Amino acid sequence: MSSSVDNRKLTLIGGGGVRTPLVVYGVNEAAEALGAREIVLYDPDQERLALMVAMGRAIVAESGGALQVHAAPSLEAAIEGAHFVLNSIRVGGIAQRASDEQTIIRHGYSGQETTGPGGVAKALRTVPVAIEQARLIERLSPDAWLVSFTNPAGLITQAISAHTRARVVGICDTPVELFHNIARALGEPAEDVECDYVGLNHLGWIRAVRLRGVDIIDRVLADDAILRQLYLAPLFDFDMLRALRLIPTEYLYFFYERRRALDNQRASGASRGGEIERLNRSLIGDLRSRLEAGDTTGAVQTYAAYLAQRSGSYMKLEAEAGSAFAPDLAPQPDPFRASTGYHRIAVDVMSALTGARPSRHVVNVRNQGALAELADDDIVEIASDIDRDRIVPIPAAPLPAAVQAGALVQGLRTRRNRGRAQRQPSGRLQGDADPPGDRRVEPVAAHAGRTVRTCARRWPLRGAGAVARACGRLKAGAARPRRTRTSHCRHGRRPRVRRRIVRAHYAHSAHTLYGHRELVMQRSHHRPGT
């Protein structure tokens, strides 16, 4: 793909999802840098697809621009000739997420769609469809970049990378949101603050905060006023963060504070998925009414209010037993023009891949030696230099003890029977860079290890058993999954996925293969994203 191309076609699979207008806005805004002439949306839900095409066109009309927004009649038509394919699918729809989370909560686990049993259930439904779609991209547009939003992002990217030749990069806005929150809390321009981030998707930490080249993480961790501004809700014990000497992303809350998360979900009587389902239902009805009446301005305003309500309530339920429908939600910046967000990371990565704006971003890519503790083909979430048609992970320093002993390396090492860097009986890895006997780190490292292994070792299952057992025996280290059998509709419209299709080969510590058989997917439809 050459930077001279100025009529690029972008495709969004899962184009009926409610984030689609935001993506269209971002692509339209950066159309010149991307060389984009059109964005093609595909979704098996034709009504939702038509609505989001209309919303996309309204967004372009309101903001100005020449980007064309079209619906594709088939997945093949959407992919063929594309330079970039964005994938944002939710097999089973938001209703399935809500059902999963309630089932998980009922059986004594915190309900979350990308970690623990919820992450397993979503991966089991999604991996076969994602692989099949990636193989179609490989065949119809072999030079295209597949930019995957689909959760659980690390697992999906790992599966596609391992079982297809598609050029894939996984993206998530969680790290960059935290970077900007740190800069804002410091009162400094974001470009003057550099964060040293390492981890897996939804399992990452910042281990250095450099202000104009000087590491000030100890200053950040020592200041309660700064720490209170890092997350939208109070998530972590500050003394624990100081003991870790790390700043975790918000998803570590479901490991470090798992009991608190569960208690708050039970107290509220709801889950995030259930609240999003209600928000989406109201949004779709309002958008349809306004667009049918020709009120495109009102439709765009309604959509912006939805995004603000959704982002303003993020983690409130799990951290405070709060609600997305509370009247006192904090005001949010304009979701379209915010400096971070779902659409920004996608546009920035694509712009860099065209060669128009070479830059450095945290993305989910093959390790390629960046983290010495992990295999080259492990998908890691790490800062990478991105230029025309290439992504180069930045070599990183040895992992901190709290990460090695706690969550990251242990899970990947366990699932790979490679015999390298064997664990010592203590659970620490040979070659650990931190000195033994560090009283500040070791207790928290041990705590991290316990929390990540809770599903398997410290939370005995109640009820019918595990997702893994309900799906059949999953052999760790299996070389390939069984192929998906589909109906004549083909390619993700109605997949009939075998129960044993996903192997434990894909699992890492953040997505432990335990849960309840009610979470196992049967013949679920590929529904729009959220």
Buried (B, 14 or more C-beta within 10 A) or exposed (E): BEEEBEEBBBBBBBBBBBBBBBBBBBBBBBBEBBBBBBBBBBBBBEEBBBBBBBBBBBBBEBBEBEBBBBBBEBBBBBBBEBBBBBBBBBBBBBBBBBBBBBBBBBBBBBBBBBBBBBBBBBBBBBBBBBBBBBBBBBBBBEEBBBBBBBBBBBBBBBBBBBBBEBBBBBBBBBBBBBBBBBBBBBEBEBEEBBBBBBBBBBBBBBBBBBBEEEBBBEEBBEBEEBBEEBBBBBBBEBEBBBBBBBBBBBBBBBBBBBEBBBBBBBEBEBBBBBBBBBBBEBBBEBBBEBBEEEBBEBBBEBBBBBBBBBBBBBBBBBBBBBBBEEEEBEEBEEBBEBEBBBBBBBBBBBBBBBBBBBEBBBBBBBBBEBBBBBBEEBBBBBBBBBBEBEBEBEEBEBBBBBBBBBBBBBBBBBBBEEEEBEBEEEBBBEEBEBEEEBEBBBEBBBBBBEBBBBBBEEBEBEEEEBBBBBBEEBEEEBEEBBEBEBEEBBBBBBBEBBBBBBBBBBBBBBBBBBBBBBBBBEEBBBBBBB
